[in-house]
Amino acid sequence: MMRTITIAILAMIAFGAIAEAREVHVDGYTRRDGTYVRPHVRSAPDSSRENNYGPSQYYGQPPGQRDHDGDGLANRYDKDDDNDGIKDNRDRSQYGGR
């Protein structure tokens, strides 16, 4: 019994570490038009738009805690980041056209 509980706890810790590691560190680079993009962290690319961190202009907030609509739920957990009633996976202007 104790062994099963221990294995379950270790599995939850490992899964949490994997879930939190879903971010990509992007080195700074210069675009073709000469604009410099600062190094930053973004959510790992996948087929879903509803689990993204949100716009990078929120430099004061850690990426995983960005809350575009201010409802207290981080963008990566919020299925409607801009509170317009359209789920993020179907929203063409997820962050108000930014």
C-alpha positions in Angstrom: 0.0 0.0 0.0 2.7 2.4 1.0 4.7 1.6 -2.2 1.7 2.4 -4.3 1.2 5.8 -2.7 4.9 6.5 -3.1 4.8 5.7 -6.8 1.7 7.8 -7.2 3.3 10.8 -5.5 6.5 10.4 -7.6 4.5 10.2 -10.8 2.6 13.4 -9.9 5.8 15.2 -9.2 7.4 14.0 -12.5 4.2 15.0 -14.5 4.2 18.4 -12.9 7.9 19.0 -13.8 7.1 18.0 -17.4 4.0 20.2 -17.6 6.0 23.2 -16.2 8.8 22.6 -18.7 6.6 23.4 -21.7 8.3 26.6 -22.6 10.9 27.6 -25.1 13.8 30.0 -24.5 14.4 32.2 -27.6 17.7 33.9 -28.1 17.8 37.5 -29.2 17.9 38.0 -32.9 17.6 40.7 -35.6 14.7 40.5 -38.1 15.2 41.2 -41.8 13.8 44.7 -41.4 16.6 45.5 -38.8 14.4 45.3 -35.7 16.1 43.6 -32.8 14.0 41.1 -30.8 15.1 40.7 -27.2 15.7 37.2 -25.7 12.5 35.9 -24.2 10.5 32.8 -23.0 7.4 31.6 -24.8 5.1 28.7 -24.5 6.1 25.6 -26.5 4.5 25.4 -29.9 1.7 22.9 -30.3 -1.6 22.7 -32.1 -3.6 24.6 -29.4 -3.8 28.3 -29.0 -5.6 28.2 -25.7 -2.5 27.2 -23.6 -0.2 30.0 -24.7 1.4 32.5 -22.3 0.2 35.5 -24.2 1.8 38.7 -25.6 5.4 39.3 -24.5 4.9 43.0 -23.7 4.1 41.9 -20.1 7.8 41.9 -19.2 7.1 42.5 -15.5 5.2 39.2 -15.2 6.8 35.7 -15.5 5.6 34.2 -18.8 3.6 31.4 -17.1 1.6 33.9 -15.0 0.6 36.4 -17.7 -3.1 37.3 -17.5 -4.3 39.3 -20.5 -7.8 39.9 -19.3 -7.1 40.4 -15.6 -9.5 37.8 -14.4 -7.0 36.1 -12.1 -6.5 33.1 -14.3 -3.2 32.8 -16.2 -3.5 32.8 -20.0 -2.2 29.2 -20.3 -5.1 28.0 -18.2 -7.7 30.5 -19.5 -9.7 29.2 -22.5 -10.8 32.8 -23.3 -7.8 35.1 -22.7 -9.5 38.3 -23.8 -13.0 37.6 -22.3 -14.8 38.2 -25.5 -16.9 35.1 -25.3 -15.0 33.3 -28.1 -12.8 30.4 -27.1 -9.1 31.0 -27.9 -8.8 28.1 -30.4 -11.5 29.8 -32.5 -10.6 33.4 -31.8 -8.9 35.1 -34.8 -7.9 38.1 -32.6 -7.1 36.3 -29.4 -5.4 39.3 -27.8 -7.4 42.1 -29.4 -5.5 42.2 -32.7 -2.0 42.5 -31.2 
